Amino acid sequence: MSLPVISQSAPSAPYEDPLDLMDEIDALKKQKDASILAHYYVDGEIQDIADFTGDSLKLARDATKVKTSTIVFAGVHFMGESTKIMCPEKRVLIPDLHAGCSLADSCPPEQLAAFQEQLRAQGRNFHTVAYINTSAAVKSLVDWIVTSGNAREIIDRVPEDKEILFVPDQHLGRYLMEVTGRKMILWPGSCMVHEVFSIQDLIRIRKANPGSVVMAHPECPQNILEISDVVGGTEKMRKHVMGIAQPTTFLVATEATMIHPLQRVAPQHTYIPIPGIMSSSGETCACNKCPHMARNTLQKVRDCLRDGSPEIEWKDYFKTAREVLDRSLLQ
């Protein structure tokens, strides 16, 4: 008789005092000639010790201004790739190689290449526009890269006689169709975090907070965007709350860690994260935190600085991807 297999979870890292870790990281940055870039969706403790914080567009541009020889990117894998592409002479480290992205995973490069070939065989004349949440291999196959901060501007640059294939986020693509008036062929991808927001809970929380303002990321489904007061990427949210002096309650429909940079720049306001809803059971959950971003910890930032790994290695197709990133984000 075979014995049942008992699954064992990986042991958690032993507790280390966050203040001690911050001091160690600060010393290692000087010793290793390194700078830390942190996305708004990583834990607030990491944002607090970073040299640059921001959304994907701001950090892509910040990376090109870094003077140190090493960059640690606290975010997800495609962001580390983009940083290496923009700064090939730098050593680029990321705290966890397994910090992926559901959006990037939804658009494998071989599937995109096959679909593009199918469209060309039909005689379709198109440009491929990709959200930055894609792998470097996908970026090497497209004409334009957009972030939530520059998407409308880039769509306006696509010639009118070209169709637009938009990958991979169908919700952002649908929103851009509405605000730009351009028809698009939409890839059926979505973000696991932004797709879970509960419309019922949003309506309930808004009723319980009269005068509150709903802010939603354009990666959210259409039913959330339709009842939102402010729709925009993370940097637009930050600038919006900074521009309002009167204390206001904001209901925030994006990754919950975004509340940390909002509180830093506009502490006079109250911020309430919109709960998510589990598709499997229909139960409300605190699932609006990205599990991939959560793989970034102070310990892992310290470890990758100390050990010089994991490192993003240059690949041949990065050169083609760089031409697209330069054209889209820097020009």
C-alpha positions as CSV (number, residue, x, y, z in Angstrom):
1,M,0.0,0.0,0.0
2,S,1.4,3.4,-1.0
3,L,1.6,6.0,1.7
4,P,-0.1,9.4,1.2
5,V,2.1,12.3,0.1
6,I,2.2,15.0,2.7
7,S,2.8,18.4,1.1
8,Q,5.3,20.7,2.8
9,S,5.3,24.4,2.4
10,A,8.6,26.1,2.0
11,P,9.9,27.4,5.4
12,S,9.4,31.1,5.8
13,A,12.4,33.4,6.3
14,P,13.3,34.1,9.9
15,Y,12.2,37.4,11.3
16,E,14.6,40.3,10.9
17,D,14.0,43.8,12.2
18,P,12.9,46.1,9.3
19,L,15.0,49.0,10.7
20,D,18.1,46.8,10.8
21,L,17.4,45.6,7.3
22,M,17.0,49.2,6.1
23,D,20.4,50.1,7.6
24,E,22.0,47.1,6.0
25,I,20.5,47.9,2.6
26,D,21.7,51.5,2.9
27,A,25.3,50.3,3.6
28,L,25.2,47.8,0.8
29,K,24.0,50.4,-1.7
30,K,27.1,52.5,-1.0
31,Q,29.4,49.4,-1.0
32,K,28.0,47.9,-4.3
33,D,27.4,51.3,-6.1
34,A,23.7,50.5,-6.4
35,S,20.4,52.4,-6.7
36,I,17.0,51.0,-5.9
37,L,13.9,51.5,-8.1
38,A,10.6,50.5,-6.6
39,H,7.2,50.4,-8.2
40,Y,4.2,51.8,-6.4
41,Y,2.7,48.3,-5.9
42,V,5.5,46.9,-3.7
43,D,5.4,47.2,0.1
44,G,5.7,50.7,1.5
45,E,8.9,49.7,3.5
46,I,10.6,49.1,0.2
47,Q,9.3,52.3,-1.4
48,D,10.6,54.2,1.7
49,I,14.2,53.0,1.1
50,A,14.2,53.3,-2.7
51,D,16.0,56.0,-4.6
52,F,13.2,56.2,-7.2
53,T,9.6,55.3,-6.9
54,G,6.9,55.5,-9.5
55,D,4.7,53.8,-12.2
56,S,6.1,51.9,-15.1
57,L,6.5,55.0,-17.3
58,K,8.3,57.2,-14.7
59,L,10.6,54.3,-13.6
60,A,11.6,53.5,-17.2
61,R,12.6,57.1,-17.6
62,D,14.3,57.3,-14.2
63,A,16.4,54.2,-15.0
64,T,18.1,56.1,-17.9
65,K,19.2,58.7,-15.3
66,V,20.7,56.4,-12.8
67,K,24.4,57.1,-12.2
68,T,25.4,53.9,-10.3
69,S,26.7,50.8,-12.0
70,T,24.0,48.6,-10.5
71,I,20.2,48.9,-10.4
72,V,17.9,46.9,-8.1
73,F,14.4,46.9,-9.5
74,A,11.8,46.1,-6.8
75,G,8.8,45.1,-9.0
76,V,8.1,42.3,-11.4
77,H,10.1,40.5,-14.0
78,F,9.1,42.4,-17.1
79,M,10.1,45.7,-15.3
80,G,13.5,44.3,-14.7
81,E,13.8,43.3,-18.3
82,S,12.7,46.8,-19.5
83,T,15.3,48.4,-17.2
84,K,18.1,46.2,-18.7
85,I,16.9,47.0,-22.2
86,M,17.0,50.7,-21.5
87,C,20.3,50.5,-19.6
88,P,22.3,47.7,-21.2
89,E,25.6,48.8,-19.6
90,K,24.2,48.5,-16.1
91,R,23.9,45.4,-13.9
92,V,20.2,44.9,-13.2
93,L,19.1,42.8,-10.3
94,I,15.6,41.9,-9.1
95,P,14.8,40.6,-5.6
96,D,12.8,37.6,-6.9
97,L,13.0,36.0,-10.4
98,H,9.6,34.4,-9.9
99,A,7.8,37.8,-9.5
100,G,5.9,37.5,-12.7
101,C,2.7,39.2,-14.1
102,S,-0.6,37.7,-15.1
103,L,-1.0,40.2,-17.9
104,A,2.5,39.4,-19.4
105,D,1.7,35.7,-19.0
106,S,-1.6,36.1,-21.0
107,C,0.3,37.0,-24.2
108,P,3.0,34.5,-25.0
109,P,5.3,35.7,-27.8
110,E,4.8,32.7,-30.0
111,Q,1.0,33.1,-29.9
112,L,1.2,36.8,-30.7
113,A,3.5,36.1,-33.6
114,A,1.1,33.5,-35.0
115,F,-1.9,35.8,-34.7
116,Q,0.0,38.7,-36.3
117,E,0.9,36.4,-39.2
118,Q,-2.7,35.4,-39.5
119,L,-3.8,39.0,-39.7
120,R,-1.2,39.8,-42.4
121,A,-2.4,36.7,-44.4
122,Q,-5.8,38.3,-44.4
123,G,-4.4,41.5,-45.8
124,R,-4.9,43.5,-42.6
125,N,-2.7,46.6,-42.4
126,F,-2.0,47.2,-38.7
127,H,0.3,48.4,-36.0
128,T,0.7,46.3,-32.8
129,V,0.5,48.4,-29.6
130,A,1.5,46.6,-26.4
131,Y,0.9,47.6,-22.8
132,I,4.3,47.7,-21.0
133,N,3.1,44.7,-18.9
134,T,4.5,42.3,-21.5
135,S,7.7,40.3,-21.8
136,A,10.7,41.6,-23.7
137,A,10.1,38.9,-26.3
138,V,6.7,40.4,-27.0
139,K,8.1,43.9,-27.0
140,S,10.4,42.9,-29.8
141,L,7.3,42.0,-31.9
142,V,5.4,45.2,-31.6
143,D,5.4,48.8,-33.0
144,W,4.6,50.7,-29.9
145,I,4.7,50.3,-26.1
146,V,2.3,52.2,-23.9
147,T,1.9,52.7,-20.2
148,S,-1.3,53.8,-18.4
149,G,0.3,57.2,-18.3
150,N,1.1,57.7,-22.0
151,A,-1.4,55.4,-23.7
152,R,-3.6,58.1,-25.2
153,E,-0.7,60.0,-26.5
154,I,0.8,57.0,-28.2
155,I,-2.5,55.9,-29.8
156,D,-2.8,59.4,-31.3
157,R,0.6,58.7,-33.0
158,V,-0.6,55.6,-34.8
159,P,-1.4,56.6,-38.4
160,E,-5.1,56.7,-39.2
161,D,-4.8,54.3,-42.1
162,K,-3.5,51.6,-39.8
163,E,-5.6,49.2,-37.7
164,I,-4.6,48.7,-34.1
165,L,-3.9,45.4,-32.5
166,F,-3.8,46.1,-28.8
167,V,-2.2,43.6,-26.4
168,P,-2.6,42.2,-23.9
169,D,-5.1,44.1,-21.6
170,Q,-8.6,44.0,-23.1
171,H,-9.9,46.3,-20.4
172,L,-7.3,49.0,-21.0
173,G,-7.8,48.6,-24.7
174,R,-11.6,49.0,-24.4
175,Y,-11.1,52.1,-22.4
176,L,-8.7,53.5,-24.9
177,M,-11.2,52.8,-27.7
178,E,-13.7,55.0,-25.9
179,V,-11.4,57.9,-25.1
180,T,-9.6,58.0,-28.5
181,G,-12.4,56.9,-30.8
182,R,-10.0,54.4,-32.5
183,K,-11.3,50.9,-33.2
184,M,-9.0,48.1,-32.0
185,I,-8.5,44.4,-32.3
186,L,-8.3,43.4,-28.6
187,W,-6.2,40.6,-27.2
188,P,-8.2,38.7,-24.5
189,G,-5.8,39.4,-21.6
190,S,-6.5,40.9,-18.2
191,C,-4.8,41.7,-14.8
192,M,-5.7,39.2,-12.1
193,V,-5.7,42.0,-9.5
194,H,-7.8,44.6,-11.4
195,E,-10.3,42.0,-12.6
196,V,-11.5,41.0,-9.2
197,F,-13.0,44.2,-7.9
198,S,-16.5,43.8,-6.6
199,I,-19.0,46.2,-8.2
200,Q,-21.5,45.5,-5.4
201,D,-19.0,46.3,-2.6
202,L,-17.9,49.5,-4.5
203,I,-21.6,50.7,-4.6
204,R,-22.1,49.7,-0.9
205,I,-18.9,51.5,0.3
206,R,-19.8,54.6,-1.8
207,K,-23.2,54.8,-0.2
208,A,-21.6,54.4,3.3
209,N,-19.2,57.3,2.5
210,P,-21.3,60.2,1.0
211,G,-19.1,62.7,-0.9
212,S,-16.4,60.1,-1.5
213,V,-14.5,60.0,-4.8
214,V,-14.0,56.7,-6.7
215,M,-10.6,56.4,-8.4
216,A,-10.0,53.4,-10.7
217,H,-7.2,52.2,-12.8
218,P,-8.1,51.7,-16.5
219,E,-7.1,48.0,-16.2
220,C,-10.4,47.5,-14.3
221,P,-13.4,46.0,-16.0
222,Q,-15.9,48.4,-17.7
223,N,-18.5,48.1,-15.0
224,I,-16.1,49.6,-12.5
225,L,-14.9,52.4,-14.8
226,E,-18.5,53.4,-15.6
227,I,-19.1,54.4,-12.0
228,S,-15.7,55.9,-11.2
229,D,-15.1,59.6,-10.9
230,V,-11.4,59.5,-11.8
231,V,-9.9,57.0,-14.2
232,G,-6.2,56.9,-14.6
233,G,-2.9,55.2,-13.9
234,T,-1.0,55.3,-10.7
235,E,0.8,58.6,-11.4
236,K,-2.4,60.3,-12.4
237,M,-4.0,59.2,-9.1
238,R,-1.1,60.6,-7.2
239,K,-1.3,64.0,-8.9
240,H,-5.0,64.1,-8.5
241,V,-5.0,63.7,-4.7
242,M,-2.1,66.2,-4.4
243,G,-4.2,68.8,-6.2
244,I,-7.1,68.6,-3.6
245,A,-6.5,70.5,-0.3
246,Q,-9.9,69.7,1.2
247,P,-9.8,66.4,3.1
248,T,-11.6,63.9,1.0
249,T,-12.4,60.2,1.1
250,F,-11.1,58.3,-1.9
251,L,-12.3,54.8,-2.8
252,V,-9.3,53.2,-4.6
253,A,-9.8,50.5,-7.2
254,T,-6.2,49.4,-8.0
255,E,-3.5,47.3,-6.2
256,A,-4.0,48.1,-2.5
257,T,-0.3,49.0,-1.9
258,M,-0.9,52.1,-4.0
259,I,-2.5,53.6,-0.9
260,H,1.0,54.0,0.6
261,P,2.3,56.6,-2.0
262,L,-1.0,58.3,-1.9
263,Q,-0.8,58.8,1.9
264,R,2.8,60.0,1.6
265,V,1.9,62.9,-0.8
266,A,-1.6,63.8,0.5
267,P,-2.0,62.6,4.1
268,Q,-5.0,64.9,4.6
269,H,-7.2,62.4,2.8
270,T,-8.8,59.1,3.7
271,Y,-8.1,56.2,1.4
272,I,-10.3,53.0,1.3
273,P,-9.3,50.1,-0.9
274,I,-12.2,48.5,-2.8
275,P,-12.4,44.7,-1.9
276,G,-12.1,42.1,-4.6
277,I,-14.3,39.1,-5.1
278,M,-13.2,35.5,-5.6
279,S,-14.5,34.1,-8.9
280,S,-14.4,30.5,-7.5
281,S,-16.8,31.2,-4.6
282,G,-18.2,34.7,-5.1
283,E,-16.9,35.7,-1.7
284,T,-15.5,39.1,-1.0
285,C,-11.7,38.9,-0.4
286,A,-8.7,41.0,0.2
287,C,-7.3,39.7,-3.1
288,N,-6.6,43.2,-4.6
289,K,-3.0,42.8,-3.7
290,C,-0.7,41.5,-6.4
291,P,0.9,38.2,-5.2
292,H,3.8,38.8,-7.6
293,M,4.6,42.2,-6.3
294,A,4.3,40.8,-2.8
295,R,7.3,38.5,-3.5
296,N,9.5,41.6,-3.1
297,T,10.6,41.9,0.6
298,L,13.3,43.9,2.4
299,Q,15.1,40.6,3.0
300,K,15.2,39.8,-0.7
301,V,16.3,43.3,-1.6
302,R,19.2,43.0,0.9
303,D,20.1,39.5,-0.3
304,C,20.2,40.4,-4.0
305,L,22.3,43.5,-3.2
306,R,24.7,41.4,-1.1
307,D,24.9,38.4,-3.5
308,G,24.6,40.2,-6.8
309,S,21.8,38.0,-8.0
310,P,19.2,37.3,-9.4
311,E,20.4,39.3,-12.4
312,I,18.6,40.1,-15.7
313,E,20.9,38.9,-18.4
314,W,21.0,40.6,-21.9
315,K,19.3,38.6,-24.7
316,D,19.7,39.2,-28.5
317,Y,16.1,40.3,-29.0
318,F,16.5,43.0,-26.3
319,K,18.0,45.2,-29.1
320,T,14.8,45.2,-31.1
321,A,12.7,45.8,-28.0
322,R,14.9,48.7,-27.1
323,E,14.1,50.5,-30.4
324,V,10.4,50.2,-29.6
325,L,10.8,51.3,-26.0
326,D,13.0,54.3,-27.0
327,R,10.5,55.4,-29.6
328,S,7.5,55.0,-27.3
329,L,8.8,56.2,-23.9
330,L,11.7,58.6,-24.5
331,Q,10.9,60.4,-27.7
